Amino acid sequence: LEDAILINVTSTQPIVGNGACILYNVVHTEATALDASGVRADVFMPSETIVMRAGLDVDGGTAWKQTLPNNAYSYEQVYKANQLLDVGECVAVAKKAHADAAAKVPK
């Protein structure tokens, strides 16, 4: 894995990829390897976890209202969904997801 920025990433499988990538706050527990290509950020909320993906060439400001491929929501929709949430509660959800995934990593 080269040219990668990984911030707060927990994966039960190997992280693989060619080329530049940014993974932020990602929890990966699927049976397949974690694909480290492009940009991925996981957004933890009490009601759901949203996985946001984009290419490195995407300007989030320009694409603010667009639902990009492989995303269920636009950046604007995620922003609005988070407005009334308790940040502490969201952080607790994220910490639990990371801890649960870390517990599954073979020692």
Secondary structure, 3 states (H helix, E strand, C coil): CCCEEEECCEECCCEECCCCEEEECCEECCCCCEECCEEEEEEECCCCEEEEEECCCCCCCCCCCCCCCCCCCCHHHHHHHHCCCCHHHHHHHHHHHHHHHHHHCCC
